[in-house]
Amino acid sequence: MKLAIAGLPGSGKSTLFAALSGLAPAPPGQPPSAKRVPAAVKVPDARLEQLRDIFKPEKYTPADLEFSDFPGIPTSEIKGKGELLGAMREAEALVICLRGFEEASYPYARPAPDPVADLKALLDEFQLADLAVLEKRLDRLRRDVTKPSRTQESDKRELAILEQVNKVMEEKGTLRGMPLRPEEDALVRPYGFLTMKTLLPVLSLPEGGKSDPAWTTALEGMGLKPVGIQARIEAEIGALAPEERAGFLKDYGITEPASARLIRAAYDTLGLIAFFTMGEDEVRAWTIRKGDTAVIAAGKIHSDIAKGFVRAETISFEDFKVAGTLAEGRNKGTLRLEGKDYPMRDGDCVNFRFTPPGAKA
């Protein structure tokens, strides 16, 4: 799962990235470009830790989310801006960093923080960028459908769908929430429209975590769930040795690290769940979406497991804790055999039975 950290210049975006990743923040004032700085952040999960302690595996692998830091998005037209916004289309969601701190030396417009105005400015940039992509593609398709070719029929279908998308964009200024049938979604999603992506707003707060309640109220009124993070303090704490961090977090009244809070918010906002595979060789967490079936989960591990899927031996984490072993779970009837269409649940512990490629069924 890839998430892009986006924000206006000077929003505290790179400091937030440092707090999440433990990497040094990028120097301020970088010109807009497609260059990103990625970091895989491990997903903390107490359930996985308990499974590790039970199985004592050779390998222990938590799930991770990839966060990428990009240069700030300018509201003026300057070189590199198009490439910057284009590169963000590869992300599955956007973490929107909004400045909630004051700074006397702030070099940009509006020295006083106004997260709601900043968000609206960013949404305008996303809308303009999406309209530019749509206009270019629609112009091409309108020409192509008039000429006999091997792709003429598929071009007509694409044109019809993109005409609908364009109409929604012009009327609402966003594609978020636009209903699409599966075949329409499969055609539209590769464009990576920014106004279609899930947004996770983060208020970058000063030391002490002071925030104006009106900001949260306004953002929630826009259908968003903001997360407040003292990014600068947490970036400094994240650079310390692991054994020193807990004490400093406590001193600043921070109950858990920024990465844990933001990851939990990302899972909730994006509709993500975790399932576990376990044994003496490896205990591992995997991330899927709510509603994904057993065969989709199997494909996350390896495409051959999905292709040769037979059954999923499944037990919930809570039932496994009670049983203590898979054998006892089988005796108690809490270890179940599920088929391809079984909707996975958060915390499922799974062993996939499958027919390897080339093996006789």
C-alpha positions as CSV (number, residue, x, y, z in Angstrom):
1,M,0.0,0.0,0.0
2,K,1.6,3.3,-1.1
3,L,0.7,6.6,0.4
4,A,2.0,10.0,-0.8
5,I,2.5,12.8,1.7
6,A,1.3,16.0,0.0
7,G,1.2,19.6,1.2
8,L,1.9,23.2,0.5
9,P,5.5,24.4,0.8
10,G,6.4,24.9,4.4
11,S,3.5,22.8,5.8
12,G,5.7,20.5,7.8
13,K,5.4,17.7,5.3
14,S,9.0,16.5,5.4
15,T,9.1,16.8,9.2
16,L,6.1,14.6,9.3
17,F,7.8,12.1,7.0
18,A,10.8,12.1,9.3
19,A,8.6,11.4,12.3
20,L,7.1,8.5,10.5
21,S,10.2,7.0,9.0
22,G,13.1,8.0,11.3
23,L,14.9,9.4,8.2
24,A,16.3,12.9,8.1
25,P,13.8,15.5,6.6
26,A,14.5,16.8,3.2
27,P,15.9,20.4,3.2
28,P,13.2,23.1,2.8
29,G,12.6,25.0,-0.4
30,Q,13.1,22.2,-2.9
31,P,11.7,23.0,-6.3
32,P,8.7,20.9,-7.4
33,S,9.7,17.7,-9.2
34,A,8.6,14.1,-9.6
35,K,11.4,13.0,-7.2
36,R,10.0,11.3,-4.1
37,V,11.6,9.9,-1.0
38,P,10.0,6.5,0.0
39,A,10.1,4.7,3.3
40,A,8.5,1.5,4.4
41,V,7.0,1.9,7.9
42,K,6.3,-1.2,9.9
43,V,2.7,-1.7,11.1
44,P,2.7,-2.2,14.9
45,D,0.3,-5.1,15.9
46,A,0.3,-6.6,19.4
47,R,-1.5,-9.7,18.0
48,L,1.4,-10.5,15.7
49,E,3.9,-10.0,18.5
50,Q,2.0,-12.5,20.6
51,L,2.1,-15.0,17.7
52,R,5.8,-14.4,17.5
53,D,6.2,-15.2,21.2
54,I,4.2,-18.4,20.8
55,F,5.9,-19.8,17.7
56,K,9.4,-18.3,18.1
57,P,9.9,-18.3,14.4
58,E,13.1,-18.1,12.4
59,K,11.7,-15.0,10.7
60,Y,9.3,-12.3,11.9
61,T,7.7,-10.0,9.3
62,P,5.2,-7.2,10.3
63,A,3.1,-5.6,7.5
64,D,4.3,-2.3,6.3
65,L,2.9,0.8,4.5
66,E,5.1,2.8,2.1
67,F,5.0,6.6,2.7
68,S,6.6,8.9,0.2
69,D,7.7,12.5,0.8
70,F,7.3,14.8,-2.2
71,P,8.3,18.5,-2.6
72,G,5.6,21.0,-1.6
73,I,2.9,21.7,-4.1
74,P,3.0,25.4,-5.2
75,T,-0.2,27.2,-6.0
76,S,1.5,29.2,-8.8
77,E,2.4,27.8,-12.2
78,I,6.1,27.0,-12.2
79,K,8.3,24.5,-13.8
80,G,8.1,20.9,-12.5
81,K,4.6,21.3,-11.0
82,G,2.9,19.0,-13.6
83,E,5.5,16.3,-13.1
84,L,5.1,16.5,-9.3
85,L,1.3,16.0,-9.4
86,G,1.7,13.3,-12.0
87,A,4.0,11.3,-9.8
88,M,1.5,11.4,-7.0
89,R,-1.0,9.6,-9.1
90,E,0.9,6.4,-8.4
91,A,-0.1,6.5,-4.7
92,E,-3.3,4.7,-3.5
93,A,-4.1,7.5,-1.0
94,L,-2.9,11.0,-0.1
95,V,-1.7,12.0,3.4
96,I,-2.4,15.7,3.4
97,C,-0.1,17.6,5.7
98,L,-1.7,20.8,6.9
99,R,0.2,23.5,8.9
100,G,-1.2,24.0,12.4
101,F,1.9,25.8,13.8
102,E,3.0,29.5,13.7
103,E,6.5,30.5,12.8
104,A,7.8,34.0,12.8
105,S,10.2,33.3,10.0
106,Y,7.6,31.5,7.8
107,P,8.6,32.4,4.3
108,Y,5.3,31.7,2.5
109,A,1.9,33.4,2.3
110,R,-0.3,33.6,5.4
111,P,2.0,33.5,8.4
112,A,-0.9,32.5,10.6
113,P,-1.9,28.9,10.1
114,D,-5.2,28.2,8.3
115,P,-5.4,24.4,7.6
116,V,-8.9,24.6,6.0
117,A,-7.8,27.2,3.5
118,D,-4.6,25.2,2.8
119,L,-6.7,22.1,2.1
120,K,-9.0,23.9,-0.2
121,A,-6.0,25.3,-2.1
122,L,-4.6,21.8,-2.5
123,L,-8.0,20.4,-3.6
124,D,-8.2,23.2,-6.3
125,E,-4.7,22.1,-7.5
126,F,-5.9,18.4,-7.7
127,Q,-9.0,19.4,-9.6
128,L,-7.1,21.5,-12.2
129,A,-4.6,18.7,-12.7
130,D,-7.3,16.1,-13.2
131,L,-9.2,18.3,-15.6
132,A,-6.0,18.8,-17.7
133,V,-5.6,15.0,-17.9
134,L,-9.2,14.5,-18.9
135,E,-9.2,17.3,-21.5
136,K,-6.1,15.9,-23.2
137,R,-7.4,12.3,-23.3
138,L,-10.9,13.3,-24.4
139,D,-9.5,15.4,-27.2
140,R,-7.5,12.4,-28.4
141,L,-10.4,10.0,-28.1
142,R,-12.9,12.3,-29.9
143,R,-10.5,12.3,-32.9
144,D,-9.7,8.6,-32.8
145,V,-13.3,7.3,-32.7
146,T,-14.0,8.9,-36.1
147,K,-11.3,6.7,-37.7
148,P,-11.7,3.0,-38.4
149,S,-9.1,1.1,-36.4
150,R,-8.6,-2.0,-34.3
151,T,-9.3,0.0,-31.1
152,Q,-12.3,2.0,-32.4
153,E,-14.9,0.1,-30.3
154,S,-12.9,0.1,-27.1
155,D,-12.1,3.8,-27.7
156,K,-15.8,4.5,-28.0
157,R,-16.5,2.8,-24.7
158,E,-13.7,4.7,-23.0
159,L,-14.9,8.0,-24.4
160,A,-18.4,7.4,-23.1
161,I,-17.1,6.7,-19.6
162,L,-14.7,9.6,-19.5
163,E,-17.5,11.9,-20.7
164,Q,-19.4,10.9,-17.6
165,V,-16.3,11.4,-15.5
166,N,-15.7,14.9,-17.0
167,K,-19.3,15.9,-16.3
168,V,-19.0,14.9,-12.6
169,M,-15.7,16.8,-12.4
170,E,-17.3,20.0,-13.9
171,E,-20.4,19.8,-11.6
172,K,-18.8,18.7,-8.3
173,G,-15.1,19.5,-8.7
174,T,-14.1,16.0,-7.4
175,L,-14.5,12.3,-8.4
176,R,-14.5,11.1,-4.8
177,G,-17.6,9.1,-4.2
178,M,-18.5,8.8,-7.9
179,P,-20.3,5.4,-8.4
180,L,-18.7,3.2,-11.0
181,R,-19.4,-0.3,-12.1
182,P,-16.5,-2.7,-11.9
183,E,-15.8,-2.5,-15.6
184,E,-15.9,1.3,-15.4
185,D,-13.6,1.4,-12.4
186,A,-11.1,-0.9,-14.1
187,L,-10.9,1.7,-17.0
188,V,-10.8,4.9,-14.9
189,R,-8.6,3.8,-12.0
190,P,-5.3,3.5,-14.0
191,Y,-5.5,7.3,-14.6
192,G,-4.9,7.8,-10.9
193,F,-7.1,10.8,-10.7
194,L,-6.1,12.8,-7.6
195,T,-9.7,13.9,-6.8
196,M,-10.6,10.2,-6.6
197,K,-8.0,9.2,-4.0
198,T,-8.8,8.8,-0.3
199,L,-7.6,11.7,1.7
200,L,-6.1,11.4,5.2
201,P,-5.5,14.9,6.6
202,V,-2.8,15.4,9.3
203,L,-2.6,18.6,11.3
204,S,1.1,19.4,11.9
205,L,0.9,20.9,15.4
206,P,3.4,22.8,17.5
207,E,5.0,21.5,20.7
208,G,2.2,20.9,23.2
209,G,-0.2,19.8,20.5
210,K,-2.3,23.1,20.6
211,S,-5.0,23.0,17.9
212,D,-8.0,25.2,17.2
213,P,-11.1,23.0,17.6
214,A,-12.7,24.9,14.7
215,W,-10.1,23.3,12.4
216,T,-11.2,19.8,13.3
217,T,-14.9,20.7,13.1
218,A,-14.4,22.2,9.6
219,L,-12.5,19.2,8.3
220,E,-15.0,16.8,9.8
221,G,-17.7,18.8,8.1
222,M,-15.9,18.0,4.8
223,G,-16.2,14.3,5.6
224,L,-12.6,13.9,6.7
225,K,-11.0,12.5,9.9
226,P,-7.9,14.6,10.8
227,V,-5.1,13.3,12.9
228,G,-3.1,15.8,15.0
229,I,0.7,15.2,15.3
230,Q,3.5,17.2,16.9
231,A,5.7,16.4,13.9
232,R,8.8,18.4,14.9
233,I,9.0,16.9,18.4
234,E,8.2,13.4,17.2
235,A,10.9,13.6,14.4
236,E,13.5,14.5,17.1
237,I,12.3,11.7,19.3
238,G,12.3,9.3,16.4
239,A,16.0,10.0,15.8
240,L,16.8,8.8,19.4
241,A,17.8,5.2,20.3
242,P,14.7,3.0,20.7
243,E,15.3,2.5,24.4
244,E,15.3,6.3,25.0
245,R,12.1,7.1,23.0
246,A,9.4,6.0,25.5
247,G,10.6,8.4,28.2
248,F,10.7,11.4,25.9
249,L,7.2,10.6,24.5
250,K,5.9,10.5,28.1
251,D,7.5,13.8,28.9
252,Y,5.7,15.5,26.0
253,G,2.4,13.8,26.9
254,I,2.4,11.7,23.7
255,T,0.8,8.3,24.4
256,E,2.1,6.5,21.3
257,P,4.4,7.4,18.4
258,A,3.1,9.3,15.3
259,S,3.6,6.3,13.1
260,A,1.3,4.1,15.2
261,R,-1.5,6.7,15.2
262,L,-1.2,7.6,11.6
263,I,-1.1,3.9,10.5
264,R,-4.2,3.1,12.6
265,A,-6.0,6.1,11.0
266,A,-4.8,4.9,7.5
267,Y,-6.2,1.4,8.1
268,D,-9.5,2.9,9.3
269,T,-9.8,5.5,6.5
270,L,-8.7,3.1,3.7
271,G,-10.8,0.2,5.0
272,L,-7.7,-2.1,5.5
273,I,-7.5,-5.2,7.7
274,A,-4.7,-7.6,8.6
275,F,-4.5,-11.4,8.4
276,F,-1.7,-13.6,9.7
277,T,0.3,-16.6,8.5
278,M,2.3,-18.4,11.2
279,G,4.6,-21.3,11.8
280,E,8.1,-22.1,13.1
281,D,9.6,-20.8,9.9
282,E,7.9,-17.4,9.8
283,V,5.2,-15.4,11.5
284,R,3.9,-12.7,9.1
285,A,1.2,-10.1,8.8
286,W,-0.5,-9.2,5.5
287,T,-2.6,-6.2,4.6
288,I,-5.8,-6.5,2.5
289,R,-9.0,-4.5,2.1
290,K,-12.2,-5.2,4.0
291,G,-14.4,-7.5,2.0
292,D,-11.5,-9.2,0.2
293,T,-12.1,-12.9,-0.2
294,A,-9.8,-15.8,0.8
295,V,-8.6,-16.3,-2.8
296,I,-7.6,-12.6,-3.0
297,A,-5.7,-12.9,0.3
298,A,-4.0,-16.0,-1.0
299,G,-2.9,-14.0,-4.1
300,K,-1.2,-11.4,-1.8
301,I,1.2,-14.2,-0.7
302,H,1.8,-15.7,-4.1
303,S,-0.2,-15.8,-7.4
304,D,0.4,-19.6,-7.5
305,I,-1.5,-20.0,-4.2
306,A,-4.5,-18.2,-5.6
307,K,-4.4,-20.1,-8.9
308,G,-4.2,-23.5,-7.1
309,F,-6.5,-22.5,-4.2
310,V,-8.2,-25.5,-2.5
311,R,-9.2,-24.4,1.0
312,A,-8.2,-21.9,3.7
313,E,-7.6,-23.3,7.2
314,T,-8.8,-20.3,9.2
315,I,-9.1,-19.4,12.9
316,S,-9.6,-16.0,14.4
317,F,-6.7,-14.7,16.5
318,E,-9.0,-14.6,19.6
319,D,-10.0,-18.2,19.1
320,F,-6.4,-19.2,18.6
321,K,-5.4,-17.5,21.9
322,V,-8.0,-19.6,23.7
323,A,-7.1,-22.9,21.9
324,G,-3.3,-22.4,22.2
325,T,-2.5,-24.6,19.2
326,L,-4.0,-25.2,15.8
327,A,-4.7,-28.9,16.8
328,E,-6.7,-27.8,19.8
329,G,-8.5,-25.2,17.6
330,R,-9.5,-28.1,15.3
331,N,-10.7,-30.1,18.3
332,K,-12.8,-27.2,19.5
333,G,-14.3,-26.6,16.1
334,T,-12.9,-23.0,15.9
335,L,-10.4,-23.9,13.1
336,R,-12.5,-23.9,10.0
337,L,-12.1,-24.8,6.3
338,E,-13.2,-22.0,4.1
339,G,-13.6,-21.7,0.3
340,K,-12.5,-19.1,-2.2
341,D,-15.4,-16.7,-1.5
342,Y,-15.0,-16.5,2.2
343,P,-14.8,-12.8,3.2
344,M,-11.6,-12.4,5.3
345,R,-11.9,-10.9,8.8
346,D,-9.4,-8.8,10.6
347,G,-7.1,-11.0,12.7
348,D,-7.7,-14.2,10.8
349,C,-4.9,-16.7,11.2
350,V,-4.7,-18.7,7.9
351,N,-3.0,-21.6,6.3
352,F,-3.8,-21.9,2.6
353,R,-4.1,-25.3,1.0
354,F,-3.4,-25.2,-2.7
355,T,-2.3,-27.4,-5.6
356,P,1.1,-26.3,-6.9
357,P,1.5,-25.5,-10.6
358,G,2.0,-28.7,-12.6
359,A,0.8,-31.0,-9.8
360,K,-2.0,-33.4,-10.5
361,A,-5.3,-32.2,-8.9
